[in-house]
Amino acid sequence: MAAGTGTAGSGSGTDEAALGYEQARDELIEVVRRLEAGGTSLEESLALWERGEELAKVCRRRLEGARARLDASLAAERAAEEAEGAEGGPGDEE
């Protein structure tokens, strides 16, 4: 996999914003694999670690955004159901 070969400087804010969750997750997995395998210089290991931290933040933001969208959708659905229930009057559904 070509992902994960970047250095700490390769993860600019623009690049991170363009990364989807799956892309960031896959690159993070590759970074972790390379760190666990060892055999890299201290500088490269630090760059990989920093990139991993950036990718983890991207994943966390994407997941938080997905959670917010899901919560908003569920709240809208509940509000619509409550509005329907209030309009229908007592005993309409029974």
C-alpha positions in Angstrom: 0.0 0.0 0.0 1.5 3.4 -1.0 -0.3 5.2 1.8 1.6 5.8 5.0 4.9 6.7 3.2 4.5 10.4 3.9 6.3 12.3 6.5 4.9 14.5 9.2 4.9 17.5 6.9 2.8 15.7 4.3 -0.4 16.0 6.3 -1.3 19.6 5.7 -4.8 20.7 6.8 -6.0 20.7 3.2 -4.8 17.1 2.6 -6.5 16.0 5.9 -9.8 17.7 5.0 -9.8 15.8 1.7 -9.2 12.4 3.4 -12.3 10.3 4.0 -12.6 8.2 7.1 -11.7 5.0 5.3 -8.6 6.5 3.6 -7.4 8.0 6.9 -8.0 4.7 8.7 -6.2 2.6 6.1 -3.2 5.0 6.1 -3.2 4.9 9.9 -3.1 1.1 9.9 -0.2 1.2 7.5 1.7 3.7 9.8 1.1 1.5 12.8 2.3 -1.6 10.9 5.5 0.2 9.9 6.1 1.4 13.4 5.5 -2.0 14.9 7.8 -3.7 12.3 10.7 -1.5 13.4 13.8 -1.0 11.3 13.2 2.7 10.7 15.5 5.5 11.9 14.5 7.6 14.8 13.6 10.6 12.5 11.4 8.4 10.3 9.8 6.8 13.4 9.0 10.3 14.8 7.6 11.4 11.4 5.5 8.2 11.2 4.3 8.8 14.8 3.3 12.4 14.0 1.5 11.3 10.9 -0.3 8.7 12.9 -1.5 11.3 15.3 -2.7 13.5 12.5 -4.6 10.6 10.9 -6.1 9.6 14.3 -7.5 13.2 14.6 -9.0 13.0 11.1 -10.7 9.7 12.0 -12.0 11.1 15.2 -13.4 14.2 13.5 -15.0 12.1 10.8 -16.6 9.8 13.4 -17.8 12.8 15.5 -19.3 14.3 12.4 -21.1 11.1 11.5 -22.4 10.8 15.1 -23.7 14.4 15.0 -25.5 13.8 11.7 -27.0 10.6 13.1 -28.1 12.3 16.3 -29.6 15.2 14.2 -31.5 12.7 12.0 -32.8 10.8 14.9 -33.9 14.0 16.7 -35.7 15.2 13.6 -37.4 11.8 13.2 -38.6 11.9 16.9 -39.8 15.5 16.5 -41.8 14.5 13.4 -43.3 11.5 15.2 -44.2 13.7 18.1 -45.8 16.3 15.8 -47.8 13.6 14.1 -48.9 12.2 17.5 -50.0 15.7 18.6 -52.0 16.3 15.4 -53.7 12.9 15.5 -55.4 13.4 18.8 -56.0 10.8 21.5 -57.0 7.3 20.4 -56.3 7.7 16.7 -53.7 4.9 16.6 -55.5 2.5 18.9 
